[in-house]
Amino acid sequence: MPPEPGVPCPHHCGRDGMIRWQQPRPDGDGGTVLVDMELPCPAGHAAHWRHPAAERSRVVGVPGTVPTRAPGVTDVANQLPDGLAEILTDLYRRAGGKID
């Protein structure tokens, strides 16, 4: 059932009950490309809703599974190159900081 006219959906779904957005994805050549994504509204405004197959093992309360998160682009972006952590630690100590 679609959202009622004049009543906004907290999930920002469209009149068809689908949530749509764009997000960057690696293009395979070292750059990124915007990809159109969509998901049925979890508030029930779409004809159906289910966890995507890739997410089913991460749902809390599913018997016999341990929720995990697969590493992604953010994890790669947050990793320091080899040796940089030691340089930053040394600079911090020289500036008077303490590292326990």
N, C-alpha and C positions, 0 to 999 in steps of 0.2 A: 504494500500500500504506500503510495507516494506521500510526501509530507503535505500537511494541510496548507492551503494558500494563506499567506500572511504569517505563518508560524515558522520561524527559522529552525532548521535542523542544527543541533549542536555539532554535527559532523560535517556540515556544509555540503550536503549532497545536492545533486540537481533534481529536477522534476522527475527524472526517470529512476531516482533512488541510487544513482551511482556517484561516488566520490572520484573526482578527476584532478590530477595535478601533473606537473612536469618535474623531473628530477634528473640531475646529471649522472652519466654513466660513462665508464672508460670506453673509448672508441677503439682500443687495440693498438693505436699508434702513439700512445703517450699523451693524448688529449682527452677531452670529454665531449659528449654529445647529449643534448636534452632529449629525454624519452618521455612520451605520454604514458601515464599510468592511470589505472582505474581500479576501483574496488567497490563491491556492493556495500551500501550503508549498513553498519552494524546495528543501527536503531530499527531495522526492519522495514525501511522505506523501499527497498528493492524487492524484486520478486523472490529472491533467495539470498542467503548469506551463509558462508562457511569460511573457516580458516583456510587460507591458501595452503596448498600441499607443502610448500617449503616451511610454513610456520607451525604445522600441526604438532611437531615434536617439542615446540617451545611453549605450548599452552599449559598454564598452571592447572594442576588438578587432573591431568590425564594420567591414569594409572600406568605404572611401569616406565615412565619417561622422566628424564632429568632435564629441566629447561637449560638450554645452552644458547649461546649467541655465536654465530659464525663470524669470523673476522672479515672485515670489509675495507672499503676505501678509507674510512676515517681512521681505522687502526694503522694503516700504512702511513697516512699523513702525520700521525702522532708519534711515530717512531723516530728517534734521533739517529743520525748517521753514526757509524763506528767512530769512537774516540771523542765525539762531541760532548757526551755526558761527563767525561773526565775533565774536559776543558772548562765546562760550565761550573762544575764542582770546585775546581781550583780557583776560578775567578770569584766565586761566591765566598770561599774561605779567605782569599786575600782581601776582600772588601769588608771582612770582619764578621761574616755570617758563621753560624755553627751548623753542622750537619751531624745529627745523631746516628 
